[in-house]
Amino acid sequence: MKISCNVIRDILPLYAEDMASQDTRELVEEHIASCESCKKSLEEMRTFEEPPVDTDIAPLRNIQNTLRRKKMQTIIFSVMVTLVFALVAMAYLTTPEYISYNENAVSIIERDDGTVLLNFSEEVSGFDVNQYPAADNSGYVYDITTWETIWHQKISKNNLENTVLNPNGETITSIYYYNTDGSENTLIYGDPITDGSVMTLPRLVLSYYVLFAVGFSLICGIGLVIFRKKEKIRNGLEKIILLPISYVFAHFLIKGLHSATYLAGRDFYAIVLVTFSLYFALLAGRNIFKKLSFKKPKSTL
């Protein structure tokens, strides 16, 4: 019986791998002895080589680096958000609760060598002193105030030590205790510097910083609208605008809706710390959001 080439080619793989029975092998050998086409097919099977393995691992490294960056951005986002909450909580716990003047809170001690001491009671956890020369150049005028904090009340009970007002022997004309409730200052040592009342007002410098941050945010926002089609410039502006936005949010987290302050330095440093923590958190969140938006499949109608 004559067997067609199609049948032989079906069983050639078994023959080439030495997996066919003896009868099948004899049948194949008999056919290829007179069929050059099937014989050539058998030779091709026997000389077949597997394609070389691709050893280029660059694509795998790119995927690995992408996953590593994404993981690092997530870690940075989590750490910075946690730091923001920690800083805001610490700022709240150490926010001054100003103490109205009373002799139990602070008293004046004058020593024989001319130095003057401030003696604080246990309820006082902090104080502020402002020094300026008297109008008649007779010496220096000091404005002081004291406060307590939630941290001092609930957690730490450390008492303030006596503080020397004039360690270098400065002449003290008068010492005023200023209240933060809008009332006039109280003279607690020396002579009055005017015939009328004296009042220490809060500083409004933080308001100017907020206005500057808001204005800079608006400028960046206008730039985003103008350069919305230029990806490189838009990406740069998106990163820049997060900084003034972070400052505005940090201000409200630390000071609320009020900008007046008697401790501008303390409040400003607290706002700056929260600003940078919030900025890096927003920056990491922006990168994560953009990657998620890029991978989100577009819906088709």
C-alpha positions as CSV (number, residue, x, y, z in Angstrom):
1,M,0.0,0.0,0.0
2,K,1.4,3.4,-1.0
3,I,1.4,5.9,1.8
4,S,1.0,9.6,1.0
5,C,3.6,12.2,2.0
6,N,1.1,13.9,4.3
7,V,0.8,10.8,6.4
8,I,4.6,10.3,6.5
9,R,5.1,14.0,7.5
10,D,2.6,13.5,10.4
11,I,4.7,10.7,11.9
12,L,8.1,12.2,11.0
13,P,8.4,14.0,14.4
14,L,8.0,10.6,16.2
15,Y,10.6,9.1,13.9
16,A,13.0,11.9,14.4
17,E,12.7,11.6,18.2
18,D,13.1,7.8,18.0
19,M,9.6,7.4,19.6
20,A,8.0,5.3,16.8
21,S,7.6,1.5,16.7
22,Q,9.8,-0.6,14.6
23,D,7.0,-1.2,12.0
24,T,6.5,2.6,11.7
25,R,10.2,3.2,11.4
26,E,10.5,0.7,8.5
27,L,7.5,2.3,6.8
28,V,9.1,5.8,7.0
29,E,12.5,4.6,5.9
30,E,10.9,2.9,2.9
31,H,9.1,6.1,1.9
32,I,12.0,8.5,2.3
33,A,14.2,6.2,0.3
34,S,12.2,7.2,-2.8
35,C,10.9,10.7,-1.7
36,E,13.3,13.5,-1.6
37,S,10.8,16.0,-0.2
38,C,10.0,13.9,2.9
39,K,13.7,13.1,3.3
40,K,14.5,16.8,3.3
41,S,11.8,17.5,5.9
42,L,13.4,14.8,8.1
43,E,16.8,16.4,7.8
44,E,15.4,19.8,8.7
45,M,13.9,18.3,11.8
46,R,17.2,16.7,12.9
47,T,19.2,19.9,12.3
48,F,16.6,22.2,14.0
49,E,18.2,24.4,16.7
50,E,16.3,26.2,19.4
51,P,16.4,30.0,19.1
52,P,19.0,31.6,21.4
53,V,17.7,32.7,24.8
54,D,17.3,36.5,25.0
55,T,19.8,37.5,27.7
56,D,19.0,41.2,27.6
57,I,17.7,42.0,31.1
58,A,17.3,45.8,30.5
59,P,13.5,45.6,30.3
60,L,13.4,43.6,33.6
61,R,15.6,46.2,35.2
62,N,13.4,49.0,34.0
63,I,10.3,47.3,35.5
64,Q,12.2,46.7,38.7
65,N,13.3,50.3,38.9
66,T,9.8,51.5,38.2
67,L,8.4,49.3,41.0
68,R,11.2,50.5,43.3
69,R,10.4,54.2,42.6
70,K,6.7,53.6,43.1
71,K,7.4,51.9,46.4
72,M,9.7,54.7,47.5
73,Q,7.2,57.4,46.6
74,T,4.5,55.6,48.6
75,I,6.9,55.4,51.6
76,I,7.8,59.1,51.3
77,F,4.1,60.0,51.1
78,S,3.3,57.9,54.2
79,V,6.2,59.2,56.2
80,M,5.5,62.9,55.3
81,V,1.8,62.6,56.1
82,T,2.7,61.1,59.5
83,L,5.3,63.8,60.1
84,V,2.7,66.5,59.3
85,F,0.3,65.1,61.9
86,A,3.1,64.8,64.4
87,L,4.2,68.4,63.9
88,V,0.7,69.8,64.1
89,A,0.0,67.8,67.2
90,M,3.3,69.0,68.8
91,A,2.5,72.6,67.8
92,Y,-0.9,72.2,69.4
93,L,0.5,70.8,72.6
94,T,3.1,73.6,72.9
95,T,0.8,76.5,71.9
96,P,1.2,79.2,74.5
97,E,-1.8,79.9,76.8
98,Y,-0.8,83.4,78.0
99,I,-1.1,84.1,81.7
100,S,-2.5,87.4,82.8
101,Y,-0.2,89.3,85.2
102,N,-0.2,88.3,88.8
103,E,2.6,88.4,91.4
104,N,2.4,84.6,91.8
105,A,3.3,84.0,88.2
106,V,6.4,86.2,88.0
107,S,8.2,88.3,90.5
108,I,11.2,90.6,90.4
109,I,14.3,90.1,92.5
110,E,17.0,92.8,92.6
111,R,20.4,91.8,93.8
112,D,23.1,93.9,95.4
113,D,25.3,93.8,92.2
114,G,22.6,95.6,90.2
115,T,21.4,92.5,88.3
116,V,17.6,91.9,88.2
117,L,16.1,88.4,88.2
118,L,12.8,87.1,87.0
119,N,11.4,84.5,89.4
120,F,8.7,82.2,87.8
121,S,6.1,80.1,89.5
122,E,5.4,76.4,88.8
123,E,2.5,77.3,86.4
124,V,4.8,79.1,84.0
125,S,6.3,77.0,81.2
126,G,7.7,79.8,79.0
127,F,8.3,83.5,78.7
128,D,9.1,86.2,76.2
129,V,11.3,89.3,76.8
130,N,11.6,92.3,74.5
131,Q,14.3,94.9,75.2
132,Y,14.7,98.4,73.8
133,P,16.4,101.6,75.0
134,A,14.3,104.2,76.9
135,A,13.5,107.4,75.0
136,D,15.6,109.5,77.4
137,N,18.6,107.1,77.1
138,S,18.4,106.5,80.9
139,G,18.6,102.7,80.4
140,Y,16.6,99.9,78.9
141,V,12.9,99.1,79.0
142,Y,11.8,95.4,79.1
143,D,8.5,94.0,78.1
144,I,7.8,90.5,79.4
145,T,5.0,88.0,79.4
146,T,4.5,84.4,80.4
147,W,2.5,81.4,79.4
148,E,1.7,77.8,80.1
149,T,1.1,75.0,77.6
150,I,-0.9,71.7,77.5
151,W,2.4,69.9,77.2
152,H,3.5,71.5,80.5
153,Q,0.2,70.8,82.2
154,K,-0.3,67.2,81.2
155,I,3.1,65.8,80.3
156,S,6.2,67.7,81.4
157,K,6.5,69.4,84.8
158,N,9.9,71.1,84.4
159,N,10.0,74.4,86.1
160,L,11.8,77.5,84.7
161,E,14.9,78.7,86.5
162,N,15.4,82.3,87.5
163,T,16.5,84.4,84.6
164,V,18.8,87.4,84.7
165,L,17.5,90.3,82.7
166,N,20.7,92.3,82.6
167,P,23.6,89.9,82.7
168,N,26.0,92.5,81.3
169,G,25.0,95.1,83.9
170,E,22.6,97.1,81.7
171,T,20.7,99.8,83.5
172,I,17.0,98.9,83.7
173,T,14.7,101.8,83.6
174,S,11.4,99.9,83.8
175,I,9.9,96.5,83.3
176,Y,6.4,96.1,81.9
177,Y,4.3,92.9,81.8
178,Y,2.3,92.8,78.6
179,N,-1.0,90.9,78.4
180,T,-2.4,89.5,75.1
181,D,-6.0,90.3,75.7
182,G,-5.8,93.9,74.4
183,S,-5.4,95.4,77.9
184,E,-2.6,97.9,78.7
185,N,0.8,96.8,80.0
186,T,1.4,96.5,83.7
187,L,4.4,98.3,85.2
188,I,6.1,95.8,87.6
189,Y,9.5,97.5,88.1
190,G,11.0,100.9,87.8
191,D,9.5,104.2,86.5
192,P,6.8,104.6,83.8
193,I,8.2,105.6,80.4
194,T,5.2,107.8,79.5
195,D,2.5,109.7,81.3
196,G,-0.2,107.5,79.6
197,S,-0.8,103.8,79.1
198,V,1.6,101.5,77.3
199,M,0.3,98.6,75.2
200,T,2.2,95.8,73.3
201,L,0.4,94.8,70.1
202,P,0.7,91.5,68.2
203,R,2.7,91.3,65.0
204,L,0.9,90.8,61.7
205,V,4.0,89.6,59.7
206,L,2.5,86.1,59.2
207,S,-0.4,87.7,57.3
208,Y,2.0,89.1,54.7
209,Y,3.5,85.7,54.2
210,V,0.1,84.1,53.6
211,L,-0.8,86.9,51.1
212,F,2.4,86.3,49.3
213,A,1.9,82.6,49.1
214,V,-1.7,83.0,47.8
215,G,-0.5,85.5,45.2
216,F,2.3,83.2,44.1
217,S,-0.2,80.4,43.8
218,L,-2.4,82.5,41.6
219,I,0.5,83.3,39.3
220,C,1.4,79.6,39.0
221,G,-2.2,78.8,38.3
222,I,-2.3,81.3,35.5
223,G,0.9,79.8,34.1
224,L,-0.7,76.4,34.2
225,V,-3.6,77.6,32.1
226,I,-1.3,79.4,29.6
227,F,1.2,76.5,29.2
228,R,-1.3,73.6,29.6
229,K,-0.3,72.1,26.3
230,K,3.5,72.3,26.9
231,E,4.1,69.2,29.1
232,K,7.6,70.1,30.3
233,I,6.6,73.6,31.5
234,R,3.3,72.3,32.9
235,N,5.0,69.6,35.0
236,G,7.4,72.2,36.4
237,L,4.7,74.6,37.4
238,E,2.7,71.8,39.0
239,K,5.6,71.0,41.2
240,I,6.2,74.7,42.0
241,I,2.6,75.6,42.9
242,L,2.5,72.9,45.5
243,L,5.0,74.9,47.7
244,P,2.9,78.0,48.3
245,I,-0.2,75.8,48.6
246,S,1.6,73.8,51.3
247,Y,2.5,77.0,53.1
248,V,-1.1,78.3,53.1
249,F,-2.4,74.9,54.5
250,A,0.4,74.8,57.0
251,H,-0.5,78.3,58.2
252,F,-4.1,77.3,58.8
253,L,-3.0,74.1,60.6
254,I,-0.8,76.1,63.0
255,K,-2.6,79.4,63.3
256,G,-6.1,78.7,62.2
257,L,-7.9,81.8,60.8
258,H,-5.8,84.1,62.9
259,S,-2.5,85.6,61.7
260,A,-1.7,88.0,64.6
261,T,1.0,86.6,66.9
262,Y,3.2,87.6,69.8
263,L,5.7,84.9,69.0
264,A,6.3,85.4,65.2
265,G,9.6,83.5,65.2
266,R,8.1,80.4,67.0
267,D,5.0,80.3,64.8
268,F,6.9,80.9,61.5
269,Y,9.4,78.1,62.2
270,A,6.5,75.7,63.0
271,I,4.7,76.7,59.8
272,V,7.8,76.2,57.7
273,L,8.4,72.7,59.2
274,V,4.8,71.7,58.4
275,T,5.1,73.3,55.0
276,F,8.1,71.2,53.8
277,S,6.6,68.0,55.2
278,L,3.3,68.7,53.5
279,Y,5.0,69.7,50.2
280,F,6.9,66.4,49.9
281,A,3.8,64.5,50.8
282,L,1.8,66.4,48.1
283,L,4.7,65.9,45.6
284,A,4.8,62.1,46.3
285,G,1.0,61.9,46.1
286,R,1.0,63.8,42.8
287,N,3.4,61.3,41.3
288,I,1.4,58.3,42.5
289,F,-1.8,59.9,41.2
290,K,-0.4,60.6,37.8
291,K,0.8,57.0,37.5
292,L,-2.6,55.6,38.5
293,S,-4.3,58.0,36.0
294,F,-1.9,56.9,33.2
295,K,-2.6,53.2,33.8
296,K,-6.4,53.7,34.1
297,P,-8.0,52.3,30.9
298,K,-10.0,54.6,28.8
299,S,-13.7,53.8,28.4
300,T,-15.0,53.4,24.9
301,L,-18.6,53.8,23.8
